[in-house]
Amino acid sequence: MSHGESRFDRLLLYGTGAFCLAAMCIFILWPVVEIFWRSLQGSQGSLSFEHYRSFFQEPRTLRALWRSLYVSVMSTLIAVTLAFLYAYALSRTRVPLRPLWFTIALLPLIAPSFVQALAFIFLFGRNGFITRELLGLRWDGIFGATGIICSEVFYVFPQAFLLLYATLRAGDASLEEAAQSLGHSPWTTFWHVTLPGARYGIAAAAFLVFSLVITDFGNPAAIGGDYQVLATEIYRQFIGLSDFPMASAVSMVLLIPALLAFVMDRYFSRQTFGSISGRARPYSGRLRWSSQALFTSFVIAISAAIVLIYGTLVAASLVHAWGYEYRFSLQHYQFPTVGGLSPIWTSLKVAVISALTGATITFLVAFLIVRGIFARLLSFAIFLPAAIPGLVLGIGYIFAFNTAPLQLTGTASILVVANMVHFLTFAVLVHLANLRQLDASVSEAARSLGAGVTRTIAWVIFPLNWQSFLAAISYLFIQSMVTISAVIFLVSPHVRLASVSILQLLNEGRTQSAAAMSVLLVVVILAVLGMLQVLNWLGRRMMRQKTSSPKYCVA
């Protein structure tokens, strides 16, 4: 704690820190404890492990476990390989139009996870454009493991790409240049220098992707068919069979690989950036024209596949009957069975509240950590939500907040809280990255002039943290708009969200209406992100004008 702070400021800081810790215990730990407790409730009302025994003895649930592991491992291998080659092409070669390819790679981030599954159904399903129109086949093979893996690969591709791109950009090029100066071929240099140098980043990306795939509900629900995985088995036990203890037991089983994958991801992420030298500089060498052409073709192919996914959704939403009658029609934009456009507006309101409130709370948490207020406890607590699957968190909220004193189920409030908690980790890290770069003398100068902690935050710290605040808002808004796992159990007939309504339309067989609502959802997200970019530009302009005014030029 810095000197010069009043007793009131210290009490305020420690009181706020204690409140944040208490809130995290209530909204993070308590729901998980509730799930574990429910999983131990035997048929006779006593504590028992019978549901865990049933899980490992019943062929259906055990098969769901092995299938989850299978699709997760296969998706991880394919996605990380493709993402590494894509990141290598953009960071280590002279591929033209790199900003365009970079932007296209991030498109899956602004859509629900099952958008990829929808596109694959339209392209390769029984009435798929490629399978039926071009190849003349009536193929159902896309439903099951094949469809889940293909959909998951494109769903997790941006996350793996961003991590690997940062790893390769931060690598020291002098090692590769030294290897080539010694006469080694580019291929030998790649295998013996580049790849080993990126091993920690590759491992971190692999565990991150594995965690995302094994906990994803959208893609298996949309294209899995009868191919049950753990996520869909939890839904079946909870909604279909109303077997809450068994659903809790399956949730705890799913939590174990998700938690292990998260821990390993954090470990290798620290190893990745802890091994970067301060003298490291990006690689700027040239490849042979044949290698350059190969990488350029690969980047174009992956980008074209991503664009094809979203282009297919737009096309499917605008034709009368996909696979039969391709004339223009807007009939699929009416959504009579889910309440019209109300789910879009409800999602927008919930996402805006979640983003604004969440960005403010995570800013305060990051500020407390930087100031050393319960820093270790808060630093540990902020990573817990990232290790808890959305389905597990949603079930925990049903159990924990279904009765007094915190009866939130059936309201929009529980959706806001679930969104803020589920996506808390990254938002806090965004604020921490910026706050730790601020010179401590800035706040010290404000306090020496008599400003209290609240005024220092409002007039000094927050304006300097404006861009990271907008970044946190953008992240929380996008995730709140597209999430499905964390809210699938929390919606009610009075509070419908667009992502859940899309899944409902898909289950009703209205795949083109599901595509139409997905398109509207992406359009709304892009519109809000555009507004945030304008606010960011205006904020930077105001700061430049403010710092160049005569008041700031007086000695």
N, C-alpha and C positions, 0 to 999 in steps of 0.2 A: 504494500500500500504506500502510495506516495505521501510525502509530508505536505502539510498545508491544507489538508482537507478538514472540514468541520466535522464535529461529532454527528450532526444530522446527516451529512453526506455519507459517512461510513455506515450509519444505521440504515440509510436508504439502500446502499449498495448491497450490504449483507442481507437485508430483508428481501430485496429483489432476488438475490441468489437463492435464498432459502425457499422463496415462493416457486422459483423455476424448478428447483430440485423436487419439491413436493408435487408440482404438476406433472413432472416426468414420471415420478413413482406411480401417480394415479392413472395416467393415460398411457404409460408404456409397460410398467412392470405388473400392475394389478391385473390387466386383461390376460396376460400370459399366465399368471398364477391361477386365475379363474379357469382357464382352459385346462391346465394341469390338474387342478382339483376335480373338475368335471370328468376328466379321463379316468380318474381313480374311483369313481362312484360305481359300485357293483350293482347287480340286478336286485340284490336284497337290501340295498341302501347302505351297505358297509363299504369300507375302503378295500379295493381289490385291483389287481392287475389283469383281470379277466379280459378287458378290452384289448390290451396289448397282446395277450396270448391269442385272442381271436384274430388279431391282425396278422400275426405270423403263422397262424394255422389255416386261415381261410384262403383258398386259392385265389379268389378274386382280388383281395387287398394285397396279397403278396405279389401277384402278377402286376398290379398297378405300381408297386414299388420298383420292380425290375424294369418295367416299361418307362417309368420316369427317369431312372438312371440311364437307360439306353438312349432315349431321345435327347437327354441332356448331354451325354458324352458325345454323341454323333453331331449334334448341333454345335457343340463347343469346338470340336475338331474342324468342322467345315467353316464356321463363322470366323474363328481366329485365323485360320489359314488365309481366307479371302481378305479379311481386314488387314492382315499384315502385308500382303502383297499390294493391296490398295494404298496403304499408308506408306510403304516403301516407294511406290511409284510417285506419290505426291511429294515426298520429302527428300528423296535421294536421286530422282531423275528429272529430266527437263520436259515433263509432260506438258503440252500446251493447255491453256484454259484451266489452270489448277484451281482458281477460286470457284469456277463453275462446278467442277467435279467435287470439290470439298463441300459445297452447299448441297448438292444432290445427295451425297452420302448421309447427310443429317436429316433428310426428309422423314424417315420412319419415326423420328423423335416426336413429331407433332401430330401423331395419329394413334388411335388405340391399337393395342398389340394385334388384335384379330383382323385388322385391315389387310394384312398380308394374306391371311387365310381366305378372306373373301375374294381377293384377286385371283388366287390359285384356283378357287372353285369356278370362277368365271372363265378362266383360261383352260383348266385341265379337268374340270368336272364332267359329269355325264353329258351336259349340254355346253361344255367348254368350247370356246372359240377355236382353240388350237386342236383339241382332241376331236371335236365333232365336225367343225366347219372345214378345217384344213386337212386333218388326217382321216376323217370319216370313222372315228372310233367312238364306241360307247363305253367309256372307261370309268370305273369307280375306284381305281387304285390310289387316287389322290387323298381319299378319306382314310385316315389311319396314321401309322408312323411316318410314312413318306410325306404326307401333307403337313404334319406337325413339324417335322424337321425342316422342311423347306420354308415354312412360315416363320419358324423361330430364327432361322439363319438371318433372314432379312430384318426381323424385329430387333435382334441384338447387334446387328452389324454396326450401327453408328457408335454404340458404346465401346465396342472393341476397337473400332477404327480410331476414335479420339484418343484412347489411352495409348495405342501403339504409335500413332502419329506423334504424340508428345514425346514418347520414348525415343523414337528415331531422330526427331528434331533436336533433342537434347544430347544425343550421343556425340562423342568426340570423333571428328572426321580424320584427325591426324593419324589414328591407328590404321584406318583403311588406306590412306594415302601412303603410309610407310610400307604397307604390305604390297601395294601396287608398284611402288618404287623399287622394291626388291625383286620384281619380275613375276609376281603372282598374278594369275588371271583374275578378272572380275568375279568369275564363278567361285574360284578358290577363296578369294577375299570375302565373298558373301558367306560361304559356309564356315570359315574358320575365324572370321573377325566380326562381321556385322551381326550374324545370327547369335553367337555367344554373347555379344555385347548387349543384345536386346532380350536376353533370356528372362530377366526378372519382369520386364514389361509384358512379355508373352505369357508368363505364368500368371501375372496379375489379371491380364485380360481373360485368360482361360477360366480362372475361378470366378471372375465377375460374370462372364457369360453363363457359366454353369449355374450360378445362383439365380440369375434372371430366368433361365429356361425352366429349371426344376420348380420354380414357384409361380410360373405364368399359368393363368387360367384361361385367358381369352382364346389363344390359338387352339389348344386341345378341345375346348368347348365348341369352337366353330367348325373345325375340320377333322377332329379326331374320330367322329363317328362312334363306333363301339370300342374303340381303342382307349380304355380308361387309364389315366395316370393319377398320381396322388392328388393333384389339384382338383380334378373332376370327381374323384372318389370322395373327397371332403364335401363337395357340393351335393353329391348324391346322398351321402349319409345324413347331411344336415337338412336339406330341403326335401329330397325325395322320400327318405325313410324316417325323418325326424328322430334319428338315433343320435342325440346330442353327445352322450358319453363316447360313442364310437367315433363320431366326427371329431371330438376333442383328441382322442387317441391318435387318429390319423394325422391331425394337425401337429401334434407333438413329434410324430415320426418325421413329418416333412420339415419341421424346424431344425432337426439335427443336421442333415446335409446342407441346408441353407446357411446355418450358423457356421459350420466348418468351412464352407466355401468363402463366406464373408471374412472369417479370420485369416485364411490363407491369402485372400485378395489384399487385405490390409497389410499383411506381412511383406508380400512381394512388391506392393506399391511403394512401401517405405524403402525396400532394397533398391528399387528402380531409381528413385530420385535421390537416394542417399549415396549412390555410386557415381553421380554426375560430377565431373570436375568443373571447377570454376573457370578453367581455361578451355573448356570444351567449345568447339565451334562446329556449325552444321557442315555437312558434306556438300561439296559443290563440284564434284567431278563429272566427267562425261562418260556416257556409255557408248558402245558400238551402236551403229544405226539399227542393226537387227534387234538388239536387246531393247533399244529405245522404242522401236515400233511395236515390239511384243508387249511392253508395259503399257504403252498408249492404248493398244487394242484391248488389253485387259481392263483398264480403267473405263474405257468407253462401254465395254460389254456389261460391267457391273452397274454403271450409271444408267445404261439403257434398261436394264432389268428393273431397277428401282423406279424409273420413270414409267415403265410399262405397268407396274403395279398400280400406281396412282392414276395413270391414264385409263386403265381398264375400269377402275371404280367409277370415274367420271362418265365413261362411255356407257357402262351398264346402267347407270342411274338415268340416262337420257334416252334410252330406247324403249320401245313398247314391251317387247318380250324377248329377253336375251336367249339366243339359240334358235329362235323361230321367226321373229318379226323385228327387224332392226330400224323401223321408222322412228323418227323423233317423237318423244313424248315426255311430259312433265308429271305424269300421273303418280310416279313413285315418290314425289316430294310432298305428298299430302299426309301420310302417316296417321290414318284414322284410328288404328288399333292401339296406339301408344299416346294418344292425346295431342296429335298434331305437332306443332313446333314447341310446345311447352317444355319438353325435356331439354331442348337446346337452351332455352332461356333460363331454366332452373340450373343447368350445368354452368352457364355463364355467371349467374349470380353467386353460386356456391364457390366457383373457382376464383372470382374476383375477391370475395371476402376471405377465402383461404389464403390467397396470394398476399393481400395487403396485411392481414393480421399476422400471417406466418412470417412474412419478411420483417415485420416490426419486432416480433418476439425473438426470432433468430438473430436479429441485429443486437438486441439486448443481451442475449446469451453469449454471443461472440464477444461483446464488449466486456462482460463480466469475466470471461476466460482470460482475455488480454490483460485486464486489470488485476488478475490473480485472486478473484473472489470465487472460492470453492472451485478453483480451476481444474484440479484433478478429477473431482467428482463430476463436474459438468462435461469435461472432455471425454470421460468414459460414457456418460449418459447419452450424449448426442449421437454416438455410433450404434446404440441399441436398436433404434427403428430400422436402420439399414439391414440389420441381421434378421428381422422378423418378416416373414412373408406376408403379403397383403391379406390373403385369405385368413391366415392365423390371427392377424390383428382385427379383422372384421368380426370373426366369431368371438374373439375375446371381448370386443365392445358390446356385442349382443348380451353376453353373460354379465359383464360388469356394470353396464349402464341401462339395465332394463327395469330396475326398481329404484326407489328412493335410497339415498338422498340425491343421486345423480341419475335421474331418469331421462335419458336423451334419445332412446330408440324411437324411430318413427318421425324424428324431426330433422330439419336441415342442419341443426347445430352439430349433430353427431357426424354428419358428413364433413363439415368444416374441420372439426377436431381431428377426424381420421386422416384427412388430407394433410393437415399441418404436421401431425405426428409422423405419418408414414414417410413424408419427404423432407423431414427436418434436417437430416444429416448433411446433405449437400448444400442446403441453404446456409447453414451455419458455417460450413467450410468456405463458402464464397465470401462471407463477411470477414472471417478470420484472415483469409489471404490478404485482404485489403487493409484491415486494421493493424496487422503486424508490420505493415510497411510504413505506417504513419510514424513520424518522429515524435517521441514522447515529450519533447520540448514544446510542442504545439499546445497540448492540454495543460502542461505545466505553466505556460505563459498565461493561459486563460484563467487558471486558478490564482496565479499571482496578482491578477487584476481584479480579483474578488468574485469571479464567476463560480457559482456552485456547480455540482456535478450535472444537474439537469440542464442548466444553461450551457455548460460546456458541450454536452451531447447535442443539444438542439442547434447551437450556433457555430460550433467548431467541428466536432467529430462527424456528425451526420452529413453536413454539406460535402465534406471531403470523402465520405463513403457513399455518395449519391449513385455512382455508376454500379457499384456492387449491390446496392439496394435494389436497383432496377433489374439487375441480373437475377437476384433472388426472387423478385416478383415474377419475372418471366418464367423461371424454372418452375416455381410453385403453381403458376397459372396453367402452364402446359400440362404438368403432371395431374393436376386436379381435373382438367378437362378430359383427359384420355384414360385415366385409371379405371380399371374394372375389378381387379382382385380385391382391393381394399374396401370397395363400396357395394359389392354384389349382394352382401347380406344386410346392408344398412338402409337400402332404399325402401320406400313404402309406396302404397297407391297414391298418396298425396304428395310425395316428393320423388319424382322420376328424374333420373339423369340420362343424358344422351347415350353415354357408353353402354349402360345397362339396357336401354331401350333398343339399341342396335342389336345387341345379343338376343333380345326378345323377338325382334323382327326376323332375325335369322332362324330362331327356333320355330317360328310360325311358317317358315318357308318363303318369306318375303325377302329374298336375298337382294333384289334390286332396290327395294325400299331401304334395306340396311346399308347398301352402298350409297344411296342418296343422302341418308342422314350422316354417314361418315364424311361425305364430301362437304356438307354444311358445317360439320364440326371442324374440319380442317380450315375452311374458309373463315370461320369465326376466330379461330386461333391465330391465323395469319393476320387478320384485321387488327386484333388486339396487340400482337407483337409489333405491327407497323406503328400503332399509336405509341407504344412504349419507346420505339426508336426515335419518334419525333420528340417525345418528352426528354429522352437522353440528349438529343441534339440541342434542344432549348436549354436544358440544364447546363451543358458545357458552355454554351454561348453566354448565359447569364454569369457563370463563374468567370469567364474571360473578361467580360465587361466590368464585373465587380472588382477583380484584382487589378485591372488597369485604370480604375477611377482614381482621382486625386487623393482620396482618403487613404488609399493604400500606397501612395507614392511619397507621402510625407515622412521625412526621416524621423 
